[in-house]
């Protein structure tokens, strides 16, 4: 039997609710929660370029394109952004 917490989690991050409540981009925290990850667990794959959605790096902030988690949640196919460079020096 699913717990109340998991049912609430599913309701908060259902594709229908995401369409209505998220703007053009969302925080990594919200997108991670939509996939059942914690905040810190969400940032690890962002740093490695393995987050299952498109991530925009804007100055020092990371934002998730809202349409991307919808496609992943509805279709199951991840949209990886690619590895994020942590170096400012070109190789």
C-alpha positions in Angstrom: 0.0 0.0 0.0 1.5 3.4 -1.0 2.2 5.8 1.8 0.4 9.1 2.1 3.7 10.9 1.5 4.3 9.1 -1.8 0.8 9.8 -3.0 1.2 13.5 -2.1 4.6 13.5 -3.8 3.0 12.1 -7.0 0.2 14.6 -6.8 2.5 17.6 -6.4 4.7 16.6 -9.3 2.2 15.1 -11.7 2.5 16.2 -15.3 -0.9 18.0 -15.1 0.2 20.0 -12.0 3.6 20.8 -13.6 1.9 22.2 -16.7 -0.3 24.5 -14.6 2.2 25.6 -11.9 5.7 25.7 -13.4 6.8 28.6 -15.6 9.2 28.2 -18.5 12.0 27.0 -16.2 12.0 25.3 -12.8 14.6 24.9 -10.1 16.8 21.8 -10.0 15.2 21.1 -6.5 11.7 20.9 -8.0 12.7 18.8 -11.0 14.7 16.5 -8.7 11.7 16.0 -6.5 9.5 15.3 -9.5 11.8 12.3 -10.2 11.8 11.2 -6.5 15.3 12.6 -5.7 16.4 14.8 -2.9 17.9 18.2 -3.5 21.5 17.1 -3.1 20.9 14.0 -5.1 19.5 16.2 -7.9 22.6 18.4 -8.1 25.1 15.5 -8.4 23.8 14.4 -11.9 23.5 18.1 -13.0 27.2 18.5 -12.3 28.0 15.3 -14.2 25.7 16.3 -17.1 23.6 13.2 -16.4 20.4 14.9 -15.1 17.5 13.3 -17.1 16.3 16.7 -18.3 17.6 19.8 -20.1 19.4 22.0 -17.7 20.3 25.7 -18.5 23.3 27.1 -16.7 22.8 30.8 -16.2 25.7 32.5 -14.5 26.0 30.5 -11.3 22.4 29.1 -11.3 21.1 26.0 -12.9 17.5 25.9 -14.2 15.6 23.1 -15.7 13.5 23.6 -18.9 10.0 22.8 -17.7 8.9 21.0 -20.9 11.8 18.6 -20.4 10.6 16.8 -17.2 7.2 16.6 -18.7 8.5 14.7 -21.7 10.6 12.4 -19.5 7.7 11.8 -17.0 5.3 11.1 -19.8 7.6 9.2 -22.2 10.3 7.9 -20.1 13.1 9.0 -22.4 15.8 11.2 -20.7 17.1 14.4 -22.3 20.6 14.7 -21.1 22.2 18.1 -21.4 25.8 16.8 -21.5 28.7 17.1 -19.1 29.1 20.4 -17.3 32.6 21.8 -17.2 33.8 22.8 -13.8 37.0 24.4 -15.2 37.1 28.0 -16.5 40.4 27.3 -18.5 39.9 25.9 -22.0 41.7 22.6 -22.7 
